[in-house]
Amino acid sequence: MANDIQKKIIIVGGGIVGNLLHLMLESKGFSIHHFEKKTSANNRIFALSPSSIDWLRSIGLPSDFFDSINDITSMKIFDYAIKNSVTFSCDDLDIKQPAIAYMTKEKDLINAIKKLLNKKKNSEELSKNFEIKKKLDELTLETSGEKYKASILIACDGPNSQVRKKMAINSSMHDFKQTAITFQLKVNAENENEAKQFFLKESILALLPIQKDLVSVVWSCNYQFFEKIKNYDDRAIENELDLILGDFYKDIKKVSKVESFPLSMNRVDGVFKDRVLLVGDAAHFIHPLAGQGLNLGIRDIITIEKLINIENYDDIGLKSFLRKYERARKEDVAQMEFLTAGLNWIFSSKSSILTMLVGKTMGVLDKSKLVKQFLIKKAIS
């Protein structure tokens, strides 16, 4: 029988991944003490994979959330000259699949999670001066004169994780020398279920349909291009986009403020140390061009849940559990890091030879159903 400490868990980080982890662990009978900052939702848009959506249904998110999401049934990728393209579609699959991704607004997902979380959720903000002390079978978090004991501390506190730094878990950051800007466009479009991505000479432009006449823009710009457009007014941005999108969207109109953030990738030497586990962006932070960041975090939670179910663990702070978790997640995370960093390097290359090869390869890839099936199945898993 589990003792009291074994069923106690500390979560640090109150973003989407932290709160979903809270919901899952609470459903398994664990007692959660949650440290989170008070923040408001941004205008971010997420591309959730079918497996992520299936899991969100399984934990009981309200039906009105699923009514608000937009199905993406195909994605078209263009080279820098917008002459060669590859289309990934549900029709390429040998299994029946209604969508390859589902677009959701951050605020809709957060509100859906809040409806499930206990209104008396045991949470507070973590002070900057905290200490983590570990004994053989338990862990103590000391902060603001208080002590909190648990079997494990799970850090979901983002790419600049303070818990990771406190535990001296080494990480290496790769700067892509790009800045992403995001905003929304109102458009006149015929196909509201097709996403588009343009690998241009100075930027990568992703257009993600949210609803019939609204798309989310994720524009990853190199430093020079970002410096050029960062002070553009709405009309100048619309004109710049019209040069690229004129054949696809009519009557472009920017309808939200621009938000920007630098792009990097973060790797850690290990996802756990003693009784501390890193989950989500604290453990892996990748380029957004594949739209897989949140999906990776959700798959972290799904893996923890599966291991608890298979082994019937009471103490998930045990090294045996944490090693199994690390092994289970290693390949998926490594593949996504390689895919996003590799695609960004190939399409950002200034080599004329490589540019020519990319154009020729895209034509071959578009005709290769087997390769497209493999890539789509990886994205939707």
KOLPA-656641 format. One record per residue (C-alpha): residue number from 0; residue in one letter; chain; x, y, z. Coordinates in nm, 4 decimals. Each point is the difference from the previous one (the first is absolute). Example, Ala and Ser with C-alpha at 12.3 -4.5 7.8 and 13.67 -1.06 7.14 Angstrom:
REM KOLPA-656641
seq_type_mol_xx_yy_zz
0_A_A_1.2300_-0.4500_0.7800
1_S_A_0.1370_0.3440_-0.0660
***
This chain:
REM KOLPA-656641
seq_type_mol_xx_yy_zz
0_M_A_0.0000_0.0000_0.0000
1_A_A_0.1277_0.3438_-0.0906
2_N_A_0.0990_0.2306_0.2813
3_D_A_-0.1159_0.3602_0.0135
4_I_A_0.3139_0.1496_-0.1595
5_Q_A_-0.0064_-0.2373_-0.2981
6_K_A_-0.3352_0.1406_-0.1124
7_K_A_0.1117_0.3646_0.0303
8_I_A_0.1357_0.1806_-0.3051
9_I_A_0.1267_0.3561_-0.0489
10_I_A_-0.0492_0.1605_-0.3426
11_V_A_0.1850_0.3200_-0.0872
12_G_A_-0.1359_0.1840_-0.3024
13_G_A_-0.3593_0.0926_-0.0727
14_G_A_-0.0128_0.0049_-0.3777
15_I_A_-0.2093_-0.2339_-0.2115
16_V_A_0.2319_-0.2977_0.0507
17_G_A_0.0236_0.0573_0.3757
18_N_A_-0.3764_0.0166_0.0412
19_L_A_-0.0665_-0.3008_-0.2240
20_L_A_0.2564_-0.1959_0.2011
21_H_A_-0.1819_0.1100_0.3177
22_L_A_-0.3303_-0.1309_-0.1372
23_M_A_0.1452_-0.3357_-0.1008
24_L_A_0.1854_-0.0621_0.3261
25_E_A_-0.2971_0.1055_0.2103
26_S_A_-0.2149_-0.2501_-0.1905
27_K_A_0.2485_-0.2705_0.1033
28_G_A_-0.0489_0.0778_0.3690
29_F_A_0.3081_0.2156_0.0590
30_S_A_-0.0095_0.3095_0.2214
31_I_A_0.1406_0.3031_-0.1834
32_H_A_0.1552_0.3207_0.1323
33_H_A_0.0328_0.2331_-0.2958
34_F_A_0.2266_0.3040_-0.0295
35_E_A_-0.0893_0.2283_-0.2910
36_K_A_0.0241_0.3603_-0.1083
37_K_A_-0.3153_0.1966_-0.0675
38_T_A_-0.0013_0.0653_-0.3730
39_S_A_-0.2594_0.0768_-0.2632
40_A_A_-0.0462_-0.1814_-0.3305
41_N_A_0.1714_0.1405_-0.3086
42_N_A_-0.1300_-0.0072_-0.3561
43_R_A_0.1944_-0.3158_-0.0795
44_I_A_-0.1437_-0.2713_-0.2205
45_F_A_0.0917_-0.3660_0.0411
46_A_A_-0.0009_-0.2796_-0.2577
47_L_A_-0.0996_-0.3062_0.1995
48_S_A_0.0573_-0.3477_-0.1397
49_P_A_-0.2875_-0.2515_-0.0171
50_S_A_0.1612_-0.2029_0.2789
51_S_A_0.0127_0.3105_0.2219
52_I_A_-0.3671_0.0717_-0.0714
53_D_A_-0.0937_-0.3621_0.0785
54_W_A_0.1788_0.0239_0.3339
55_L_A_-0.1630_0.3340_0.0848
56_R_A_-0.3364_-0.1663_-0.0602
57_S_A_0.1008_-0.2885_0.2271
58_I_A_0.0657_0.2308_0.2960
59_G_A_-0.3423_0.1576_-0.0393
60_L_A_0.0499_0.3479_-0.1459
61_P_A_-0.3452_0.1541_-0.0621
62_S_A_-0.1646_-0.0584_-0.3370
63_D_A_-0.0188_0.3707_-0.0868
64_F_A_0.3800_0.0043_-0.0248
65_F_A_-0.0035_-0.2652_-0.2720
66_D_A_-0.2742_0.1907_-0.1792
67_S_A_0.2356_0.3017_-0.0177
68_I_A_0.2961_-0.1694_-0.1703
69_N_A_0.0614_0.0101_-0.3761
70_D_A_0.0933_-0.3120_-0.1956
71_I_A_0.3065_0.0126_-0.2244
72_T_A_-0.0382_-0.2648_-0.2701
73_S_A_0.3029_0.0957_-0.2081
74_M_A_0.3201_0.2009_0.0093
75_K_A_0.1801_0.1472_-0.2990
76_I_A_0.3724_0.0836_0.0252
77_F_A_0.1658_0.2324_-0.2532
78_D_A_0.3657_0.0672_-0.0813
79_Y_A_0.1491_0.3502_-0.0068
80_A_A_-0.1077_0.0693_-0.3597
81_I_A_-0.3553_-0.1218_0.0710
82_K_A_0.0332_-0.2177_-0.3102
83_N_A_0.0523_-0.3428_0.1554
84_S_A_-0.2242_-0.1406_0.2704
85_V_A_-0.0880_-0.3095_0.1995
86_T_A_-0.3529_-0.0718_0.1201
87_F_A_-0.0601_-0.2139_0.3080
88_S_A_-0.3586_-0.1158_0.0246
89_C_A_-0.2246_-0.2462_0.1798
90_D_A_-0.0490_-0.1560_-0.3444
91_D_A_0.3660_-0.1100_0.0055
92_L_A_-0.0623_-0.2275_0.2966
93_D_A_-0.0883_-0.3682_-0.0210
94_I_A_-0.2236_0.0423_0.3051
95_K_A_-0.3133_0.2096_0.0362
96_Q_A_0.0957_0.3240_0.1721
97_P_A_-0.2313_0.3051_0.0133
98_A_A_0.2817_0.2520_0.0527
99_I_A_0.3773_0.0261_0.0217
100_A_A_-0.0201_0.2748_0.2632
101_Y_A_-0.2496_0.2078_0.1964
102_M_A_0.0401_0.3735_0.0516
103_T_A_-0.0968_0.1427_0.3373
104_K_A_0.0318_0.3371_0.1666
105_E_A_0.2084_0.0090_0.3165
106_K_A_-0.2742_0.1742_0.1977
107_D_A_-0.2572_-0.2650_-0.0997
108_L_A_0.2269_-0.2825_0.1167
109_I_A_0.0874_0.1756_0.3263
110_N_A_-0.3670_0.0712_0.0760
111_A_A_-0.0894_-0.3639_-0.0676
112_I_A_0.2717_-0.1194_0.2393
113_K_A_-0.1125_0.2447_0.2690
114_K_A_-0.3514_-0.1434_-0.0132
115_L_A_0.1399_-0.3393_0.0980
116_L_A_0.2460_0.1117_0.2659
117_N_A_-0.1288_0.0034_0.3550
118_K_A_-0.0934_0.3548_0.0990
119_K_A_0.1821_-0.0663_0.3263
120_K_A_0.3180_-0.1026_-0.1812
121_N_A_0.2884_0.0127_0.2460
122_S_A_0.2257_0.2515_-0.1762
123_E_A_0.2155_0.3052_0.0664
124_E_A_0.2839_0.1954_-0.1583
125_L_A_0.3526_-0.1279_0.0571
126_S_A_0.2473_0.2545_0.1341
127_K_A_0.3345_0.0424_-0.1765
128_N_A_0.1888_-0.1111_0.3100
129_F_A_-0.0908_-0.3649_0.0344
130_E_A_0.1982_-0.3089_0.0882
131_I_A_-0.0509_-0.3642_-0.0897
132_K_A_0.1244_-0.2601_0.2473
133_K_A_-0.0151_-0.3737_-0.0580
134_K_A_0.0068_-0.2987_0.2276
135_L_A_-0.0078_-0.3621_-0.1104
136_D_A_-0.3780_-0.0299_-0.0236
137_E_A_-0.1266_0.3574_-0.0078
138_L_A_0.0703_0.3572_-0.1087
139_T_A_-0.0460_0.3317_0.1785
140_L_A_-0.0626_0.3353_-0.1670
141_E_A_0.0839_0.2924_0.2266
142_T_A_-0.1374_0.3419_-0.0951
143_S_A_-0.1049_0.3143_0.1878
144_G_A_0.0571_-0.1665_0.3342
145_E_A_-0.2250_-0.2961_-0.0869
146_K_A_0.0908_-0.3626_-0.0639
147_Y_A_-0.1883_-0.2254_-0.2416
148_K_A_0.0735_-0.3728_-0.0058
149_A_A_-0.0769_-0.2301_-0.2927
150_S_A_0.1199_-0.3114_-0.1794
151_I_A_0.0951_0.1991_-0.3097
152_L_A_0.0161_0.3521_-0.1404
153_I_A_-0.0997_0.0326_-0.3661
154_A_A_0.1198_0.3167_-0.1719
155_C_A_-0.2138_0.1388_-0.2840
156_D_A_0.1429_0.3499_0.0313
157_G_A_0.1052_0.0581_-0.3597
158_P_A_0.3219_0.0216_-0.2021
159_N_A_0.1666_0.2248_0.2593
160_S_A_-0.0914_-0.2380_0.2810
161_Q_A_0.1111_0.1242_0.3408
162_V_A_-0.0391_-0.3502_0.1418
163_R_A_0.2376_-0.1371_-0.2643
164_K_A_0.2570_0.2657_0.0915
165_K_A_-0.0453_-0.0625_0.3727
166_M_A_0.0618_-0.3730_-0.0536
167_A_A_0.3063_0.0725_-0.2183
168_I_A_-0.1352_-0.2077_-0.2881
169_N_A_0.2149_0.1030_-0.2927
170_S_A_-0.1637_0.1287_-0.3161
171_S_A_0.1293_0.1311_-0.3318
172_M_A_-0.1765_0.2687_-0.1986
173_H_A_0.0194_0.0380_-0.3782
174_D_A_-0.0895_0.3457_-0.1306
175_F_A_-0.1697_-0.0199_-0.3408
176_K_A_0.0704_0.3707_-0.0504
177_Q_A_-0.3656_0.0498_-0.0817
178_T_A_-0.2899_0.1872_0.1549
179_A_A_-0.3575_-0.1213_-0.0334
180_I_A_-0.2842_0.2450_-0.0333
181_T_A_-0.3601_-0.1092_0.0405
182_F_A_-0.3324_0.1627_-0.0754
183_Q_A_-0.3315_-0.0758_-0.1680
184_L_A_-0.1282_0.0834_-0.3463
185_K_A_-0.3516_0.0285_-0.1287
186_V_A_-0.0037_-0.1455_-0.3512
187_N_A_-0.2237_-0.0975_-0.2861
188_A_A_0.0867_-0.3673_-0.0429
189_E_A_-0.1635_-0.2901_-0.1787
190_N_A_0.1577_-0.2785_0.2067
191_E_A_-0.0108_0.0667_0.3746
192_N_A_0.1340_-0.3496_0.0771
193_E_A_0.3397_0.0284_-0.1723
194_A_A_0.3064_0.1311_0.1809
195_K_A_0.2831_0.1522_-0.2011
196_Q_A_0.3705_0.0425_0.0671
197_F_A_0.2401_0.2042_-0.2135
198_F_A_0.3767_-0.0493_0.0328
199_L_A_0.1148_0.3385_-0.1284
200_K_A_0.3512_0.1410_-0.0382
201_E_A_-0.0126_0.2058_0.3198
202_S_A_-0.2831_-0.1591_0.1932
203_I_A_-0.2306_-0.2956_0.0545
204_L_A_-0.3667_0.0974_-0.0228
205_A_A_-0.2685_-0.2288_0.1422
206_L_A_-0.3715_0.0642_-0.0493
207_L_A_-0.2318_-0.1992_0.2247
208_P_A_-0.3768_0.0269_-0.0556
209_I_A_-0.1959_0.0608_0.3197
210_Q_A_-0.3399_0.0367_-0.1626
211_K_A_-0.1461_0.0714_-0.3435
212_D_A_0.1304_0.3557_-0.0364
213_L_A_0.2744_0.0119_0.2652
214_V_A_0.3580_-0.1319_-0.0083
215_S_A_0.2780_0.0076_0.2553
216_V_A_0.3384_0.1166_-0.1292
217_V_A_0.3297_-0.1319_0.1388
218_W_A_0.2807_0.1807_-0.1821
219_S_A_0.3528_-0.1137_0.0895
220_C_A_0.2363_0.2730_-0.1242
221_N_A_0.3769_0.0233_-0.0135
222_Y_A_0.1499_0.2976_0.1838
223_Q_A_0.0329_0.2189_-0.3087
224_F_A_-0.3563_-0.0558_-0.1177
225_F_A_-0.1385_0.0475_0.3513
226_E_A_0.1812_0.3331_0.0311
227_K_A_-0.1598_0.1014_-0.3289
228_I_A_-0.3597_-0.0794_0.0921
229_K_A_-0.0152_0.0353_0.3795
230_N_A_-0.1193_0.3603_-0.0164
231_Y_A_-0.2390_-0.0483_-0.2912
232_D_A_-0.3531_0.1271_0.0493
233_D_A_-0.2988_-0.2190_-0.0878
234_R_A_-0.0185_0.1152_-0.3610
235_A_A_0.3712_-0.0655_-0.0606
236_I_A_-0.0291_-0.3519_0.1452
237_E_A_-0.3065_-0.0684_-0.2150
238_N_A_0.1841_0.1204_-0.3101
239_E_A_0.3041_-0.2182_0.0794
240_L_A_-0.2211_-0.3049_0.0434
241_D_A_-0.2027_0.0754_-0.3101
242_L_A_0.3172_-0.0385_-0.2082
243_I_A_0.0290_-0.3571_0.1300
244_L_A_-0.3626_-0.1006_0.0395
245_G_A_-0.1761_0.1830_-0.2793
246_D_A_-0.0717_-0.3228_-0.1879
247_F_A_-0.1440_-0.1709_0.3066
248_Y_A_-0.1822_0.2577_0.2123
249_K_A_-0.1936_0.3089_-0.1010
250_D_A_-0.0803_0.3127_0.2015
251_I_A_0.2592_-0.0606_0.2733
252_K_A_-0.0592_0.1995_0.3174
253_K_A_0.2041_-0.0174_0.3215
254_V_A_-0.2396_-0.0264_0.2960
255_S_A_0.2175_-0.0526_0.3085
256_K_A_0.3114_0.1463_0.1573
257_V_A_0.3441_-0.1349_-0.0854
258_E_A_0.1827_-0.2059_0.2605
259_S_A_0.3631_-0.1036_-0.0435
260_F_A_0.2489_-0.2367_0.1636
261_P_A_0.3531_-0.1237_-0.0809
262_L_A_0.0376_-0.3566_-0.1272
263_S_A_0.2337_-0.2524_0.1532
264_M_A_0.0264_-0.3686_0.0831
265_N_A_0.0889_-0.1300_0.3429
266_R_A_0.1400_-0.3460_0.0789
267_V_A_0.0494_-0.1423_0.3484
268_D_A_0.2529_-0.2600_0.1131
269_G_A_-0.2766_-0.1901_0.1765
270_V_A_-0.3654_0.0521_0.0855
271_F_A_0.0298_-0.0974_0.3672
272_K_A_0.2332_0.0316_0.2925
273_D_A_-0.0652_-0.1534_0.3384
274_R_A_-0.3769_0.0422_0.0501
275_V_A_-0.0430_0.2917_-0.2418
276_L_A_-0.1433_-0.0532_-0.3500
277_L_A_-0.0054_0.2476_-0.2899
278_V_A_-0.3069_-0.0051_-0.2252
279_G_A_-0.1096_0.2088_-0.3007
280_D_A_0.2107_0.2990_-0.1062
281_A_A_0.2170_-0.0376_0.3108
282_A_A_0.1273_-0.3265_-0.1513
283_H_A_-0.0170_0.0733_-0.3732
284_F_A_-0.0479_0.3262_-0.1862
285_I_A_-0.0061_-0.0201_-0.3803
286_H_A_-0.0500_0.2168_-0.3096
287_P_A_-0.3740_0.0703_-0.0536
288_L_A_-0.0024_-0.0717_-0.3750
289_A_A_-0.1471_-0.3499_0.0502
290_G_A_-0.2481_0.1208_0.2617
291_Q_A_0.0952_-0.2845_0.2336
292_G_A_0.1054_0.1747_0.3232
293_L_A_-0.3274_-0.0411_0.1913
294_N_A_-0.0556_-0.3456_-0.1503
295_L_A_0.3360_-0.1132_0.1397
296_G_A_-0.1047_0.1243_0.3451
297_I_A_-0.3319_-0.1838_-0.0215
298_R_A_0.1805_-0.3167_-0.1071
299_D_A_0.2225_0.0397_0.3085
300_I_A_-0.3150_-0.0118_0.2151
301_I_A_-0.1471_-0.2930_-0.1952
302_T_A_0.3224_-0.1954_0.0580
303_I_A_-0.0094_0.0654_0.3757
304_E_A_-0.3632_-0.1122_0.0054
305_K_A_0.0741_-0.3200_-0.1924
306_L_A_0.2881_-0.0922_0.2295
307_I_A_-0.2159_0.0566_0.3078
308_N_A_-0.2726_-0.2205_-0.1480
309_I_A_0.2323_-0.2798_-0.1148
310_E_A_0.2118_-0.0251_0.3135
311_N_A_-0.2624_0.1224_0.2486
312_Y_A_0.2580_0.2321_0.1541
313_D_A_-0.0776_0.1847_0.3229
314_D_A_0.3413_0.1691_0.0269
315_I_A_0.0827_0.1537_-0.3387
316_G_A_0.3085_0.1653_0.1490
317_L_A_0.1826_-0.3322_-0.0034
318_K_A_0.3053_-0.0102_-0.2248
319_S_A_-0.1336_-0.3121_-0.1716
320_F_A_-0.3149_0.1869_-0.1070
321_L_A_0.1907_0.3081_-0.1128
322_R_A_0.2460_-0.2069_-0.2043
323_K_A_-0.2858_-0.1771_-0.1771
324_Y_A_-0.1600_0.3354_-0.0753
325_E_A_0.3250_0.1473_-0.1346
326_R_A_0.0566_-0.2989_-0.2296
327_A_A_-0.3591_0.0101_-0.1229
328_R_A_0.0210_0.3675_-0.1007
329_K_A_0.3557_0.0112_-0.1365
330_E_A_-0.0645_-0.1099_-0.3600
331_D_A_-0.3100_0.2149_-0.0574
332_V_A_0.1673_0.3168_0.1275
333_A_A_0.3253_-0.0667_-0.1891
334_Q_A_-0.1865_-0.0595_-0.3264
335_M_A_-0.1964_0.3237_0.0344
336_E_A_0.3136_0.1992_0.0863
337_F_A_0.1757_-0.1429_-0.3048
338_L_A_-0.2972_0.0599_-0.2298
339_T_A_-0.0607_0.3623_0.0969
340_A_A_0.3662_0.1037_0.0167
341_G_A_0.0789_-0.1852_-0.3228
342_L_A_-0.2873_0.1492_-0.1989
343_N_A_0.0840_0.3459_0.1251
344_W_A_0.3658_-0.0414_-0.1041
345_I_A_-0.0820_-0.1384_-0.3458
346_F_A_-0.2511_0.2658_-0.0906
347_S_A_0.1998_0.2831_0.1582
348_S_A_0.3167_-0.0920_-0.1897
349_K_A_0.1469_0.2648_-0.2289
350_S_A_0.1565_-0.2678_-0.2253
351_S_A_-0.1286_0.0217_-0.3571
352_I_A_0.0794_-0.3697_-0.0533
353_L_A_-0.1978_-0.1038_0.3061
354_T_A_-0.2855_0.2297_-0.1028
355_M_A_-0.0141_-0.1708_-0.3404
356_L_A_0.0044_-0.3460_0.1589
357_V_A_-0.2814_0.0962_0.2377
358_G_A_-0.2175_0.1063_-0.2924
359_K_A_0.0613_-0.3290_-0.1832
360_T_A_-0.0449_-0.2078_0.3160
361_M_A_-0.3368_0.1583_0.0793
362_G_A_-0.1335_-0.1113_-0.3372
363_V_A_0.1119_-0.3577_0.0664
364_L_A_-0.1338_0.0044_0.3554
365_D_A_-0.3399_0.1227_-0.1141
366_K_A_-0.0333_-0.3141_-0.2131
367_S_A_0.1254_-0.2382_0.2704
368_K_A_-0.3024_-0.1224_0.1946
369_L_A_0.2029_-0.2284_0.2287
370_V_A_0.2318_0.2789_0.1183
371_K_A_-0.2915_0.2364_0.0524
372_Q_A_-0.1851_-0.2680_0.1973
373_F_A_0.3008_-0.0420_0.2300
374_L_A_0.0308_0.3754_0.0637
375_I_A_-0.3740_0.0502_0.0567
376_K_A_-0.0244_-0.2960_0.2375
377_K_A_0.2894_0.1435_0.2012
378_A_A_-0.1748_0.3360_0.0202
379_I_A_-0.3381_-0.1396_0.1058
380_S_A_0.1335_-0.2544_0.2521
***
